[in-house]
């Protein structure tokens, strides 16, 4: 494990190393150099933390200083950036070479992080992380660049279209869902998705203010959505974490269905369809 990259990208307290402005710019520079592609196109997304826009702008400054073309999808879940980074919807419709998510997942708002995805919908390889680490160490004495305003891309519609196209299940008409967005990255998409699939949605913790992400809500506090399901007489509850890559369920009786149980149910469903390999 390197000094910057951990098991899930780079994380720390926003404003402090390695997430101070100067180091974030170095990270942007180093990512481009490690990738070794001329003028790569990079899609950036973030969660709702108050530090996100500043980190995004300084990261973009570092990326652009090395010839990259950064674009921002704004507040988007981590899986959205992983998916969209490999779609041909970027600069001149040529797609993206990298996706970057600015988030600290289920951590409190004071923390943040940088997670890099390749264009193949996978995280940065360990080899590229090692190269990036070495290049960061070499970037000493670089002047602090002016924070860069990032070109914005509205990619919510294509991502929602992808999710609906991937669903393949029965209509949710008549189903009442309680969705806990953790005041995070799913706050502006979750209700829209499930309503377009036909469900009646009670959305909670979908009013982010920059500091209330994950605060006694979401996937780390699934008892909250479970209680609301039981109180509302709903059919199912879904609790996302701050960056929307984790979901814990609650059944109609108000019992929490954790990730292991969801994995078991998914495997049993795939087995019933003859689609479970192994």
C-alpha positions as CSV (number, residue, x, y, z in Angstrom):
1,X,0.0,0.0,0.0
2,X,1.4,3.4,-1.0
3,X,1.6,6.6,0.9
4,X,-1.4,8.0,-1.0
5,X,-3.4,5.1,-2.4
6,X,-5.2,2.9,0.1
7,X,-7.6,0.0,-0.5
8,X,-10.2,2.3,-2.1
9,X,-8.3,5.2,-3.6
10,X,-6.9,8.2,-1.8
11,X,-8.7,9.4,1.4
12,X,-8.1,11.9,4.1
13,X,-9.4,14.9,5.9
14,X,-10.3,17.6,3.3
15,X,-7.9,20.5,3.2
16,X,-5.1,18.4,4.8
17,X,-2.5,16.4,3.1
18,X,-3.0,14.5,0.8
19,X,-6.2,16.4,0.1
20,X,-4.7,19.9,0.3
21,X,-4.8,22.0,-2.9
22,X,-1.2,21.6,-3.8
23,X,-1.1,17.8,-3.4
24,X,-4.4,17.4,-5.2
25,X,-2.9,19.2,-8.2
26,X,0.1,17.0,-8.1
27,X,-2.2,13.9,-8.0
28,X,-3.9,15.2,-11.1
29,X,-0.6,15.8,-12.9
30,X,0.7,12.4,-11.8
31,X,-2.4,10.5,-13.0
32,X,-2.0,11.8,-16.5
33,X,1.7,11.1,-16.6
34,X,1.2,7.6,-15.3
35,X,-1.5,6.9,-17.8
36,X,0.9,7.8,-20.7
37,X,-1.8,8.9,-23.1
38,X,-1.6,12.2,-25.0
39,X,-4.5,14.5,-24.1
40,X,-6.7,12.0,-22.2
41,X,-10.3,12.8,-21.6
42,X,-11.3,12.5,-17.9
43,X,-14.8,12.5,-16.5
44,X,-15.1,13.7,-12.9
45,X,-18.0,13.1,-10.5
46,X,-18.4,13.8,-6.8
47,X,-20.7,13.4,-3.8
48,X,-22.3,16.2,-1.8
49,X,-19.6,17.1,0.6
50,X,-18.8,20.8,0.9
51,X,-15.2,20.2,0.0
52,X,-16.0,18.5,-3.3
53,X,-16.1,21.5,-5.7
54,X,-12.7,22.8,-4.5
55,X,-11.0,19.4,-4.8
56,X,-12.6,19.0,-8.2
57,X,-11.2,22.3,-9.4
58,X,-7.7,21.7,-8.2
59,X,-7.7,18.2,-9.5
60,X,-8.8,19.6,-12.9
61,X,-6.0,22.2,-12.8
62,X,-3.4,19.4,-12.4
63,X,-5.0,17.2,-15.1
64,X,-5.2,20.1,-17.5
65,X,-1.6,21.2,-16.8
66,X,-0.5,17.8,-18.3
67,X,-2.7,18.1,-21.4
68,X,-5.8,16.3,-20.2
69,X,-9.4,17.4,-21.0
70,X,-11.4,17.2,-17.7
71,X,-15.2,17.3,-17.6
72,X,-17.5,17.2,-14.6
73,X,-20.7,15.3,-14.3
74,X,-21.3,17.1,-11.0
75,X,-23.0,15.1,-8.2
76,X,-23.2,11.5,-9.4
77,X,-23.0,8.1,-7.7
78,X,-19.7,6.2,-8.0
79,X,-21.2,3.5,-10.2
80,X,-22.4,6.2,-12.6
81,X,-18.9,7.5,-13.2
82,X,-17.6,3.9,-13.5
83,X,-20.2,3.3,-16.2
84,X,-20.1,6.6,-18.0
85,X,-16.3,6.7,-18.2
86,X,-16.5,3.9,-20.8
87,X,-19.3,5.3,-22.8
88,X,-18.8,7.3,-26.0
89,X,-20.3,10.5,-24.7
90,X,-17.2,12.6,-24.1
91,X,-15.3,15.4,-25.9
92,X,-16.2,15.2,-29.6
93,X,-18.1,12.0,-28.6
94,X,-14.9,10.0,-28.4
95,X,-15.4,8.7,-24.9
96,X,-13.3,9.0,-21.8
97,X,-9.9,7.4,-20.9
98,X,-10.5,7.8,-17.1
99,X,-13.2,8.4,-14.6
100,X,-12.5,10.1,-11.2
101,X,-14.8,10.1,-8.2
102,X,-14.3,12.6,-5.4
103,X,-15.9,11.0,-2.4
104,X,-15.2,9.4,1.0
105,X,-18.1,7.0,0.7
106,X,-19.7,6.3,4.1
107,X,-17.3,8.6,6.0
108,X,-18.4,11.9,7.6
109,X,-18.4,15.1,5.6
110,X,-15.0,16.3,6.9
111,X,-13.3,13.5,5.0
112,X,-13.0,13.2,1.2
113,X,-11.2,11.1,-1.3
114,X,-10.1,10.5,-4.9
115,X,-11.0,7.2,-6.7
116,X,-9.8,6.6,-10.2
117,X,-11.5,4.3,-12.8
118,X,-10.1,3.2,-16.1
119,X,-12.1,3.4,-19.3
120,X,-12.8,-0.3,-19.0
121,X,-15.1,0.3,-16.0
122,X,-12.4,-0.9,-13.5
123,X,-10.4,0.9,-10.8
124,X,-6.9,2.1,-11.5
125,X,-4.6,-0.8,-11.6
126,X,-2.1,-1.3,-8.8
127,X,0.7,-0.8,-11.4
128,X,-0.7,2.6,-12.4
129,X,-1.2,3.5,-8.7
130,X,2.5,2.7,-8.1
131,X,3.6,4.8,-11.0
132,X,1.3,7.7,-9.8
133,X,2.9,7.5,-6.3
134,X,6.4,7.7,-7.7
135,X,5.5,10.6,-10.0
136,X,3.9,12.5,-7.1
137,X,7.1,12.1,-5.1
138,X,9.0,13.7,-8.0
139,X,6.8,16.7,-8.3
140,X,8.5,18.9,-5.8
141,X,8.5,22.7,-6.0
142,X,5.6,22.9,-8.5
143,X,3.9,26.3,-8.3
144,X,0.2,26.2,-7.1
145,X,-2.0,26.7,-10.2
146,X,-5.1,28.7,-10.2
147,X,-8.2,26.5,-9.5
148,X,-9.7,25.5,-12.8
149,X,-13.4,25.9,-13.6
150,X,-14.5,22.5,-15.0
151,X,-16.7,22.1,-18.1
152,X,-20.1,20.6,-16.9
153,X,-21.8,17.6,-18.5
154,X,-25.4,16.7,-17.7
155,X,-25.2,12.9,-17.9
156,X,-28.1,12.0,-15.6
157,X,-30.4,11.1,-18.4
158,X,-28.1,8.6,-20.2
159,X,-27.2,7.0,-16.8
160,X,-30.9,6.6,-15.8
161,X,-31.6,5.1,-19.3
162,X,-28.8,2.6,-18.7
163,X,-30.3,1.6,-15.2
164,X,-33.8,1.2,-16.6
165,X,-32.5,-0.8,-19.5
166,X,-30.6,-3.1,-17.2
167,X,-33.6,-3.7,-14.9
168,X,-35.5,-6.4,-16.8
169,X,-37.9,-7.1,-14.0
170,X,-41.6,-6.6,-13.6
171,X,-43.2,-3.2,-13.4
172,X,-43.0,-1.6,-10.0
173,X,-46.5,-0.1,-10.3
174,X,-48.3,-0.5,-7.0
175,X,-45.1,-1.0,-5.1
176,X,-44.3,1.5,-2.3
177,X,-40.6,2.1,-1.7
178,X,-38.9,4.0,1.0
179,X,-35.5,5.3,-0.3
180,X,-32.8,6.7,2.0
181,X,-30.3,8.7,0.0
182,X,-28.0,9.5,2.9
183,X,-28.0,13.1,1.8
184,X,-25.5,11.9,-0.7
185,X,-24.9,11.3,-4.4
186,X,-28.2,9.5,-5.0
187,X,-30.2,12.3,-3.7
188,X,-31.2,13.7,-7.1
189,X,-31.5,10.4,-9.0
190,X,-33.0,7.7,-6.8
191,X,-36.6,8.9,-6.6
192,X,-36.6,9.7,-10.3
193,X,-35.4,6.2,-11.2
194,X,-37.9,4.3,-9.1
195,X,-40.8,6.5,-10.1
196,X,-40.0,6.0,-13.8
197,X,-40.1,2.3,-13.1
198,X,-43.6,2.7,-11.7
199,X,-43.1,2.7,-7.9
200,X,-44.6,5.0,-5.4
201,X,-41.6,6.5,-3.6
202,X,-41.1,8.0,-0.2
203,X,-37.6,9.6,-0.4
204,X,-35.8,10.5,2.9
205,X,-32.5,12.2,3.6
206,X,-32.4,13.6,0.1
207,X,-31.7,17.3,1.1
208,X,-27.9,17.5,1.2
209,X,-26.3,20.7,2.6
210,X,-22.7,19.8,2.3
211,X,-22.3,18.6,5.8
212,X,-25.2,16.2,6.5
213,X,-24.0,13.3,4.2
214,X,-24.2,10.0,6.1
215,X,-25.3,11.7,9.3
216,X,-27.4,9.1,11.1
217,X,-28.9,8.0,7.9
218,X,-28.2,5.8,4.8
219,X,-26.6,2.4,4.6
220,X,-24.6,2.8,7.8
221,X,-27.9,3.5,9.7
222,X,-30.2,1.0,8.0
223,X,-32.4,0.9,11.1
224,X,-33.7,4.3,10.1
225,X,-35.1,3.2,6.7
226,X,-36.4,0.0,8.3
227,X,-38.4,2.0,10.8
228,X,-39.8,4.2,8.1
229,X,-40.9,1.2,6.0
230,X,-42.8,-0.3,9.0
231,X,-44.3,3.1,9.9
232,X,-45.5,3.8,6.3
233,X,-46.6,0.3,5.6
234,X,-44.3,0.2,2.6
235,X,-43.2,-2.9,0.6
236,X,-39.4,-2.3,0.7
237,X,-36.7,0.1,1.9
238,X,-33.4,0.9,0.3
239,X,-30.6,2.7,2.1
240,X,-27.7,4.0,0.0
241,X,-24.3,5.2,1.3
242,X,-22.9,8.6,0.6
243,X,-21.5,7.8,-2.9
244,X,-24.2,5.4,-3.9
245,X,-22.2,2.2,-4.4
246,X,-23.6,0.4,-1.3
247,X,-27.3,-0.4,-0.6
248,X,-28.8,-2.1,2.4
249,X,-32.4,-3.2,2.3
250,X,-35.3,-3.4,4.7
251,X,-38.3,-5.8,4.1
252,X,-42.0,-5.0,4.6
253,X,-41.8,-6.1,8.3
254,X,-39.1,-3.6,9.1
255,X,-36.3,-6.1,9.2
256,X,-32.9,-5.1,7.9
257,X,-31.6,-7.2,5.0
258,X,-27.8,-6.8,4.9
259,X,-25.3,-7.1,2.1
260,X,-24.6,-10.8,2.7
261,X,-28.3,-11.6,2.5
262,X,-28.7,-9.6,-0.6
263,X,-25.8,-11.5,-2.2
264,X,-27.5,-14.8,-1.3
265,X,-30.8,-13.7,-2.8
266,X,-29.1,-12.5,-5.9
267,X,-27.2,-15.8,-6.3
268,X,-30.4,-17.8,-5.7
269,X,-32.2,-15.8,-8.4
270,X,-29.4,-16.2,-10.9
271,X,-29.3,-19.9,-10.2
272,X,-33.0,-20.2,-10.8
273,X,-32.5,-18.6,-14.2
274,X,-29.5,-20.9,-15.0
275,X,-27.3,-17.9,-15.1
276,X,-25.1,-18.6,-12.1
277,X,-21.7,-19.8,-13.2
278,X,-19.7,-22.3,-11.2
